[in-house]
Amino acid sequence: MKLGELRTVGVLGAGRVGTAVARQALKAGYMVKIATAKPVDEIAMIVEIVTPGAIAVDADEAAAADIVVAAVPLHKYRTLSPGVLTGKTVIDVMNYWAPTDGEVDDFENDPRTSSEIVQEFLAGATVVKSLNHIGYHELEEDGNEPGAPGRRALALAGDRDDAKVLVAGFLDRLGYDPIDAGPLTAGRAFQPGTEIFNGSHTAEQLQALLSAATESAHA
Ligand SMILES: NC(=O)c1ccc[n+]([C@@H]2O[C@H](COP(=O)([O-])OP(=O)(O)OC[C@H]3O[C@@H](n4cnc5c(N)ncnc54)[C@H](OP(=O)(O)O)[C@@H]3O)[C@@H](O)[C@H]2O)c1
């Protein structure tokens, strides 16, 4: 999948983040297919109300889109279907946040970032961590045109450049300057508890924070 061919966005999860991403992607001109774990007929009406223009589908159909956004609570990541996501670029917007998720052994007892653990589970997909460090309400408010002064930037991290090009183009269309943080493990710099996670930054500010995080990781 090349950036110019990206037309459909599949969103797994119709909660706070999933619906905000869906609305912003619709505004950007994408066709959006949105799913939960429930049968389509149980979500069709709410999708029509909450994300008008999006198509309610089952999770397998959402996973067949050109790019897929995983927006389910992280403690449910094992309910995603690795098989249908094989070959797909999956944006992991999920965060491990024990106060709301409860303590989950998979993340408590593993030193890797949550996205690396998700990547291991979705072995045939290419996971790119992004959109996890912007509040769902901000996502629809802070987006701006390319080149707009003070445009907000969002980081992305992943192990494959072709997938990151796709995600970077998607973020730009959503209204944000994409900043490549490096491999998936570099997503540690924008997990919960970090300065990047807690704030809003321009490209220049974000780049500086990411560079500082890389330096301290190698110190
Ligand atoms: N809230 C924020 O501002 C924010 C911002 C960035 C990132 N995040 C992260 O994004 C993730 C989702 O947060 P949220 O606040 O949007 O959660 P939420 O409001 O609880 O929504 C989760 C959605 O996922 C669906 N779901 C569960 N299992 C599924 C599956 N296997 N396939 C498809 N859909 C499934 C749920 O529907 P059913 O259970 O009905 O199927 C529900 O629609 C969390 O990890 C959170 O940390 C949150």
The ligand as an SDF file (V2000), in Angstrom:
LIG
                    3D

 48 52  0  0  0  0  0  0  0  0999 V2000
   -9.3740    8.4730   25.8660 N   0  0  0  0  0  0  0  0  0  0  0  0
   -8.3710    9.1270   25.2750 C   0  0  0  0  0  0  0  0  0  0  0  0
   -8.3320   10.3860   25.1840 O   0  0  0  0  0  0  0  0  0  0  0  0
   -7.2600    8.3320   24.6380 C   0  0  0  0  0  0  0  0  0  0  0  0
   -6.3820    8.9970   23.7900 C   0  0  0  0  0  0  0  0  0  0  0  0
   -5.4090    8.2720   23.1310 C   0  0  0  0  0  0  0  0  0  0  0  0
   -5.3300    6.8880   23.3500 C   0  0  0  0  0  0  0  0  0  0  0  0
   -6.1870    6.2630   24.2000 N   0  0  0  0  0  0  0  0  0  0  0  0
   -6.0880    4.7930   24.3420 C   0  0  0  0  0  0  0  0  0  0  0  0
   -6.9680    4.2250   23.3560 O   0  0  0  0  0  0  0  0  0  0  0  0
   -7.4980    2.9770   23.8530 C   0  0  0  0  0  0  0  0  0  0  0  0
   -9.0270    3.0270   23.7490 C   0  0  0  0  0  0  0  0  0  0  0  0
   -9.4890    4.0520   24.6120 O   0  0  0  0  0  0  0  0  0  0  0  0
  -10.9960    4.5810   24.5980 P   0  0  0  0  0  0  0  0  0  0  0  0
  -11.0310    5.6240   25.6420 O   0  0  0  0  0  0  0  0  0  0  0  0
  -11.4320    4.9100   23.2310 O   0  0  0  0  0  0  0  0  0  0  0  0
  -11.7600    3.2340   25.0650 O   0  0  0  0  0  0  0  0  0  0  0  0
  -13.3520    2.9780   25.1360 P   0  0  0  0  0  0  0  0  0  0  0  0
  -14.0690    4.2890   25.0900 O   0  0  0  0  0  0  0  0  0  0  0  0
  -13.5650    2.0400   26.2730 O   0  0  0  0  0  0  0  0  0  0  0  0
  -13.6820    2.2210   23.7550 O   0  0  0  0  0  0  0  0  0  0  0  0
  -13.1610    0.9730   23.4280 C   0  0  0  0  0  0  0  0  0  0  0  0
  -13.9160    0.4090   22.2330 C   0  0  0  0  0  0  0  0  0  0  0  0
  -13.2650   -0.8100   21.8240 O   0  0  0  0  0  0  0  0  0  0  0  0
  -14.2940   -1.7530   21.4660 C   0  0  0  0  0  0  0  0  0  0  0  0
  -13.7230   -3.0820   21.4190 N   0  0  0  0  0  0  0  0  0  0  0  0
  -13.3590   -3.9030   22.4320 C   0  0  0  0  0  0  0  0  0  0  0  0
  -12.7980   -5.0380   21.9400 N   0  0  0  0  0  0  0  0  0  0  0  0
  -12.8180   -4.9310   20.5930 C   0  0  0  0  0  0  0  0  0  0  0  0
  -12.3670   -5.7710   19.5110 C   0  0  0  0  0  0  0  0  0  0  0  0
  -11.7760   -6.9510   19.7280 N   0  0  0  0  0  0  0  0  0  0  0  0
  -12.5420   -5.3240   18.2330 N   0  0  0  0  0  0  0  0  0  0  0  0
  -13.1230   -4.1320   17.9830 C   0  0  0  0  0  0  0  0  0  0  0  0
  -13.5470   -3.2960   18.9640 N   0  0  0  0  0  0  0  0  0  0  0  0
  -13.4050   -3.6900   20.2550 C   0  0  0  0  0  0  0  0  0  0  0  0
  -15.3680   -1.4740   22.4910 C   0  0  0  0  0  0  0  0  0  0  0  0
  -16.6090   -1.9730   22.0650 O   0  0  0  0  0  0  0  0  0  0  0  0
  -17.2850   -3.3470   22.5920 P   0  0  0  0  0  0  0  0  0  0  0  0
  -16.6530   -3.6680   23.9210 O   0  0  0  0  0  0  0  0  0  0  0  0
  -18.7230   -2.9950   22.6590 O   0  0  0  0  0  0  0  0  0  0  0  0
  -16.9740   -4.3240   21.5280 O   0  0  0  0  0  0  0  0  0  0  0  0
  -15.3640    0.0530   22.4860 C   0  0  0  0  0  0  0  0  0  0  0  0
  -16.1510    0.5410   21.4050 O   0  0  0  0  0  0  0  0  0  0  0  0
   -6.9860    2.8270   25.2860 C   0  0  0  0  0  0  0  0  0  0  0  0
   -5.8770    1.9760   25.3050 O   0  0  0  0  0  0  0  0  0  0  0  0
   -6.5680    4.2390   25.6700 C   0  0  0  0  0  0  0  0  0  0  0  0
   -5.5140    4.2540   26.6040 O   0  0  0  0  0  0  0  0  0  0  0  0
   -7.1610    6.9620   24.8360 C   0  0  0  0  0  0  0  0  0  0  0  0
  1  2  1  0
  2  3  2  0
  2  4  1  0
  4  5  1  0
  4 48  2  0
  5  6  2  0
  6  7  1  0
  7  8  2  0
  8  9  1  0
  8 48  1  0
  9 10  1  0
  9 46  1  0
 10 11  1  0
 11 12  1  0
 11 44  1  0
 12 13  1  0
 13 14  1  0
 14 15  2  0
 14 16  1  0
 14 17  1  0
 17 18  1  0
 18 19  2  0
 18 20  1  0
 18 21  1  0
 21 22  1  0
 22 23  1  0
 23 24  1  0
 23 42  1  0
 24 25  1  0
 25 26  1  0
 25 36  1  0
 26 27  1  0
 26 35  1  0
 27 28  2  0
 28 29  1  0
 29 30  1  0
 29 35  2  0
 30 31  1  0
 30 32  2  0
 32 33  1  0
 33 34  2  0
 34 35  1  0
 36 37  1  0
 36 42  1  0
 37 38  1  0
 38 39  2  0
 38 40  1  0
 38 41  1  0
 42 43  1  0
 44 45  1  0
 44 46  1  0
 46 47  1  0
M  CHG  2   8   1  16  -1
M  END
$$$$
